[in-house]
């Protein structure tokens, strides 16, 4: 069942299945066909988002568990709604003992049944060291050890190492040694036999799964024997004495920890050395080897059951670019759920296309958001906005420079361990090629870094053999090699060219292929952390353009580009998702729509910035807070006004830490953060600032609302499956997470939908401050989608309409399936005529505007179509055909 429209719900402990069930009827009344749920499988304790899964086999207890989920599903079925689930195949959370697969890996190392599940480089530190680094300590290992913060405990017949709230298992061999000491203390033969058996567990590293299972059965049998023996008070007392002996001296504890399959380390150590692939730079999210069918089946069994039962008819795949073989994964998924609607989280650059060989409906819609947001940005105002930023900061800034600097920063910091893993592999590869084996590790590191910095897209999908996108990927990689040489004339040109050939699989070999595949898995994190989570916080020319999937250097969308996007979408991916706000958005669709208006009034904005900066200088007299962050503050005030000081302060602190210029998440600068907090609080408490902001927002508010309504209309009537992020059917002025995960007032929204059913277009617009205009449009447009569903599917034609008149480039108009027509305006403050003088030729017949209940024929003045409501949604009248 392909969705007509989806509604995204962010589930968490405070809003689980029971709470969601209360609002199922409301969502059906709104007009969507599917509830699109954030991840619902068992996540780490206190998870606020669900992307940190610890158990793929069960529904989250925090959300209500299996029973509450089934009650929710039954409510959805009664209301005629289906579900889209958000899947997380790339990684699992390992910062908790609740991940039983990872616990088994820590206990048994490469001999674990689950060792193949995780993307771990066994023996990365040398052939004799099969230990996984666990960087969780608050200080250097020796200091923590000698301060007695690490404790051996015997709990529920199991021995564990505790570090405050974290616990770790003992390897069977080390447990055997511990029990041997206990057995000698009381001369207990059976305990001695068990301890010897634990030490002799077979070494089956790199042997088959049957051997691993046999080892596991033997180990579990021994553990059960230990549990039985510990019921004997004498054995229990001897075991406790052994525990006390270990806890009594640092040397004993050090010896015990040296025998484990993991190495506890200072948390900062993980910034530079790790033996496993992570999700971005988060040490507690380990990569999964989803290319292995056993891993796929183990992690997808529960989800596949829900699809089979009919609860779920759609899937959204998180971070598909992190997988080793995205196409292979999607093919495995498609074989098992061939009729299920599947989209992937994939960020496409402006000239990039989704691989056609992937058996999916499309993406989660970032490229749609980019082009639609760009419609409201007036290109004539961008140079003036450049001047505003230059005057404030005292220097000219190009986004390309900021982008590259952001990438370099994360390569030196958060992603350093991933770079070093790749460099180590590259060293092994070059040692196999005599023309390159003499290059130093420093040179190889520089080569990797320059390739990563120069990469223009999130990743390529080159693999051994031919595929439909090999040509495009080859062009990208060859272009990167050219850029690397151009930027770095001192690098060995032959080495750069050789690296290009490795990445294109022109040089055969197991290690060479491994290097190419791992490199492709790292380019995405570099883009995400270096651009999304660094550069976008450093370049505040116009924050409307600083969002996931958008391009701040070229943010405006022409009508030609917009229509071309929709024509291509209808031809190639008519069922791809269309989104304008997501849980990953830096700011909501309504904040962006308002901020885009600044491009229409740059001179007025410049004057306000000057006044606001004077106010700021009166507080931050030493100018500790940099110009970029001050400008971010000023725009955030405008975009999200009214906003509480608490929300604003939290957002600015996050922005400053993400920018990593003066403070960061891992190296807080208390002086800078104190000055920033003081500036926010003083400005918000001042007498002057609220009146300045009130006045300016009043000037642009209606234009922002008109942008929002036009954006909503376009999303709901363009090719694709529109998604409504929770709460966005009314105005929503949320900022980046966690701000956009605040509780949604569904009571207010249920009241609003009741009101719009009785309201006229004029009444809805008059009550626009309440958000009624957006609800009115959303409800009516979804009803049209349902009634005219054939116009919006794969067979629904998309036909641009061209306006005539002096301001024709402000008119956005198109027809769907020959029966539904959308009309919207842009740049209302720049033009100031609201469609007067511009006309559009309606297709043959009589057209009924479902928003203002007026009928039209022939050539119509655009102002007439938007006279009572800022946008027009017309349906062809049957009796006029």
C-alpha angles and dihedrals in degrees: 000000000000112000120250089200134339134219117208118221122190105214124200139145091286094048110033134149095296092054091044091051090062090064102041093101090049091054091049089049090050088059108248121135101207137040107220108209130201112235112310103186123105108293135186116291113280092011111167097193112024098234091113098076118184100173124030093185100071144042116256115275090206090060092050103276131243097321095052090045092054091048089052091048092050090052090050091051092051090051093048094249129134130195139249114200127207109226126200108202098154103071150358133218115256103174091097137057089233090085096087093184093056091041087057090050092051090048098045106020115201088351091067119113086230099048090102090055094070131062096240127151100223112206090013090146094049137309093280098049113075095165130130117225112236107191103193106117121113093222139012114312096246093050092048091047095048093046089060096242092131113074135183112221137185108215126167091346092306127109116223139168111234128204106179105292094352124087131190132193128242121242113247092244094053090045088053091055091049092051091046089061090048093049092051089051092061100020093240110169098193092051089049090052091051092048091051091049091052091053090049098051104141121266102233099162109154092007127117131292092251090062091048091052091049091051090049092051091050092048093049090049089054091047090054090051089052091052090052093047092050088062085074106088092217093054091045091051091049091049091050089050089055089050090051091049091055093045090048098072136028090225093059092048091046090052092050093048091048088063095057129101089238136053118222111218146169109284092240090059088073090065089071109023132034134145097213140062114251137197099263107307099331110120093197094060111074124195120250124222094234091166087077110085092214090059091045093053094045093051097040104040095097094046092047089052090054090051091048091051090054098243093112125047100162138048133195113200115215121221097350089172090069092066121098092229112017094175092050092049093049090048091053089049093047092051090059100039104025096161097044119109107242129185129173133219098245128152112213123194117230095268096034128102134200113257105265093214092067109105096225140106095242142272135320089260113260093134089054091052090050095055096041094048088050091058090072096048110094108218090206090066099050097084090051089051088051088057092050091055093043093051092048097047099032094232141072115249130197117202092222090063092047091048094053092045090052091053092049091050095055091044089057094044129014097022098036093109091054091049091051091051088054094045091051090053091046089053090056091049095049090050086064092055114064095204091061107028094096095063113113123240088248091057092047091049090051090049092053093046094049092050090050094047092049096049108116099195136044093257148324126236103218115154138165108288130021129307135168093261100045091099093054093044091048090054091051095049094044089050090051091051090051091050092048091055093044092052095040112037089166093065116098104264092209091053091050091050092046090052089052090054091049091053090050093051091242089129109062127214140104095256092042091054091046090053093050093048094047091048090056090052091055101049091072096055089048091054093043097047098031098044110018096037101031117018095042088059093049101050110060101167090127117351092201086076096046102091142108110295095007127115113224091191093060106017104151122095121209121214089246092055092045094051091044089055092052094045091052092045091052091049099043111017110015092157098049116124119263114207135172100175128029139167087264097051116124088217133000126268091255093051090051092046091055095043090051088066088070087075088062095051105031095147093053089046092051091055092050091048089054091053094045092050090053088055090048093051089055089060103033096042094167092050093234090154107074124235094251093057092044089053090048088053093051094049093045090054090054097041099046101030123175094045132155121243089241094057093043094049093049092048095049092048090052091047092051093048092047091049089057093202101115104001137007143187092265099037111035117195103210094193094052094043090047091052091048093049092047091050093051094047095045094049093048091050095046123105094228105050101061092051092048092050094042091053096048095043089051087055095054103024098097091046089052091049091050089052090050093050093047089048091051093049092050093049092049096047106032123094110286140049110294120223125203113205111221113285096005095113083085124041110292122187100185126151131208120315134321085031092059091054095062116128114284117228098230091169089064091047093050088052091048094053090051089052096050092053087065098034131097122223090258092051092048091051092045088056093045093124087068091052092249092131092060093046090047092054095042094051095046094044092050089050090053090049090054096045094043097033094144089064092060103045133080091291095048111111120226113212121178116219119213119217123214128217140067094298098039092130087067094061120089112191136155142153127232122209092341090283111070124056128191125198127182139159134221138194093031095166095049093049100032095190100093095218099318110145095017118102136186128203110231117214117258117297138032119310125205119208104219091198101057099015094236126136126221140185138189121347111003132186108244090224088064092055093051099033097108099026129021095245136035129225112183131185123198111249113234096217091055096057 
